[in-house]
Amino acid sequence: MDVLDDRTSADFEYERYELLKEYRPENDIPSDDLLPHDTRVAQGVSEEETSAVGQEDPFPDVPDADAIQKDSPVDPVAPDPDAMHGTDLLNGFDGDETE
């Protein structure tokens, strides 16, 4: 009889413990994020600061293509605006708006 056949779930759990007990620095919590156990935060302290809500950088002004070159061709790799997307097809929508 093989030794592996005699192992119980406790043996597997102990083996897992032995494998995971070694120190790995990538598993550490950054020291800026260490807080008392009963503290609740929405995000980590050590994350990069982002601009405040409502003060995001505005989209850059993109000129109208016809203002640059009248009747310029459509980009051949642009998606078809009249095509039905995957979610519509999965939900059974066939493009008929009268239903």
Secondary structure, 3 states (H helix, E strand, C coil): CCHHHHCCHHHHHHHHHHHHCCCCHHHCCCHHHCCCCCCCCCCCCCCCCCCCCCCCCCCCCCCCHHHHCCCCCCCCCCCCCCCCCHHHHHCCCCCCCCC
